[in-house]
Each structure stands twice: as C-alpha cells, then as structure tokens.
Amino acid sequence: MAKIQGIGVVTIYTDDYDKAVQFYNKFLNFEMKAKIGEKGCWGSCGTVNIYIEGGNTKTNLVTSSTRTSVAFIVASIDNVFTEFKNGGVELIHTEPQKIGDEDWWFMFKDPSGNILEMFGEK
C-alpha cells in the first residue's frame, strides 16, 4: 500500500494555454517559475505546485461528470466568491455552500471548463 505524503503537483490541462495562464494569474495568483516548451509552464498558487499544459481538447464537464477536482483553501470564502463573481468567472453555485460548522465551499470553472473548488471559512 502506498503511503501518500502529500500532493506533489496539480496538473491543469487546457485548450488555450495563454488564456489559462492569464486566468490562473489573475484569480489564483499563479506565479510562473519555468516555461516548458511552447504550451506548458510550471509554477505555484500559494504553496500548491501547478503545471499548466495547453493544446488539449476542451470537454464539457458538468458537476455530475466522473472527474477529479481540487479544492484550494482560502482565508475568506466570501471575499473570493465576490471577486470571482465580479470578475466574470463561471460559478457553479449561486452562493457559497456551508459544510460543517465553520467551513464553506463553492465550485467554479476555468476558461477551459475544468471544474475547481474553493474551500474556507466565511
């Protein structure tokens, strides 16, 4: 049995590399550390290592699709939700959803249709 020690990198496959890099930079504070070929780069969003690869086929994911998702932890779910809403990010929820006593969560799509999540306190 493998003993998982953490997440090494989150890979994001996109159809439009430039649009994806702009989106992740603007809304998730993506910091590029290295360009890999013409359609790939390595960097981070906070403490999460991110690899973005362009040139892939866009699919139409819905929340009931079989998939893997990533939930990024944020300090204020309300602030991030409002920033995304005002910035034109495609939100799946109309407002953050309460899970547990103090935690909140919502899902959104990036420009390629990848479904991602935000998680944190109100």
C-alpha positions in Angstrom: 0.0 0.0 0.0 1.3 3.5 -0.9 1.6 5.9 2.0 0.7 9.2 0.5 2.8 12.1 1.9 1.0 14.9 0.1 0.2 16.4 -3.3 3.3 17.0 -5.4 1.7 19.0 -8.3 -1.7 19.8 -9.7 -1.7 19.5 -13.5 -4.3 21.6 -15.4 -4.9 20.5 -19.0 -6.3 23.4 -21.1 -7.2 24.1 -24.6 -5.9 27.7 -24.6 -2.6 28.0 -22.8 -2.4 31.8 -22.8 -5.9 32.3 -21.6 -5.4 29.7 -18.8 -2.2 31.3 -17.6 -3.9 34.7 -17.5 -6.9 33.3 -15.6 -4.8 31.5 -13.0 -2.6 34.5 -12.6 -5.5 36.9 -12.2 -7.8 34.9 -10.0 -5.5 32.4 -8.2 -2.2 34.4 -8.0 -0.4 31.9 -10.2 3.4 32.6 -10.2 5.2 31.1 -13.2 8.6 29.6 -12.3 9.5 28.0 -15.6 8.2 27.7 -19.2 8.2 24.2 -20.5 8.0 24.1 -24.3 5.6 26.3 -26.1 2.4 25.2 -24.3 3.5 24.4 -20.8 4.7 26.0 -17.6 5.4 25.2 -14.0 4.7 27.4 -11.1 2.6 27.8 -7.9 -0.6 29.2 -6.4 0.4 29.8 -2.8 2.0 26.6 -1.6 0.4 24.5 -4.3 2.6 23.4 -7.2 0.8 23.9 -10.6 1.6 22.7 -14.1 -0.4 24.2 -16.9 -0.4 22.5 -20.3 -2.2 23.9 -23.3 -3.2 22.4 -26.6 -5.7 19.8 -25.2 -9.3 19.2 -26.4 -11.9 21.1 -24.4 -14.6 18.9 -22.9 -18.0 19.9 -21.5 -17.8 18.8 -17.8 -20.8 19.1 -15.6 -20.8 18.6 -11.8 -22.2 15.1 -12.2 -19.3 14.1 -14.6 -16.8 11.5 -13.4 -13.7 13.6 -12.7 -11.1 14.6 -10.1 -11.2 18.0 -8.6 -9.0 20.2 -6.5 -10.3 22.4 -3.6 -8.0 25.3 -2.9 -8.0 26.6 0.7 -8.7 30.3 1.1 -8.9 32.6 4.2 -12.3 34.1 3.3 -14.7 32.2 1.0 -17.0 35.3 0.8 -14.2 37.6 -0.5 -13.0 35.1 -3.1 -16.6 34.3 -4.2 -17.3 38.0 -4.7 -14.0 38.6 -6.5 -14.8 35.7 -8.9 -18.4 36.8 -9.5 -17.4 40.4 -10.2 -14.5 39.2 -12.4 -16.8 37.1 -14.6 -15.7 33.7 -13.5 -18.2 31.0 -14.3 -19.6 30.0 -10.9 -21.5 26.7 -10.4 -23.0 27.8 -7.2 -25.1 31.0 -6.7 -23.5 31.4 -3.3 -21.0 29.6 -1.0 -22.3 26.3 0.4 -22.0 25.6 4.2 -20.2 22.3 5.0 -19.7 21.6 8.7 -19.8 24.1 11.5 -17.4 26.8 10.1 -16.4 25.7 6.6 -17.8 26.9 3.3 -17.2 25.8 -0.3 -18.1 26.6 -3.9 -17.2 25.3 -7.4 -16.3 27.2 -10.5 -15.0 26.6 -14.0 -11.7 27.9 -15.5 -11.8 29.1 -19.2 -11.3 25.5 -20.4 -14.2 24.2 -18.5 -12.2 22.5 -15.7 -14.3 22.3 -12.5 -12.3 23.5 -9.5 -13.3 24.3 -5.9 -12.6 26.8 -3.2 -12.8 25.9 0.5 -12.5 28.0 3.6 -14.1 29.9 6.4 -16.8 32.6 5.8 
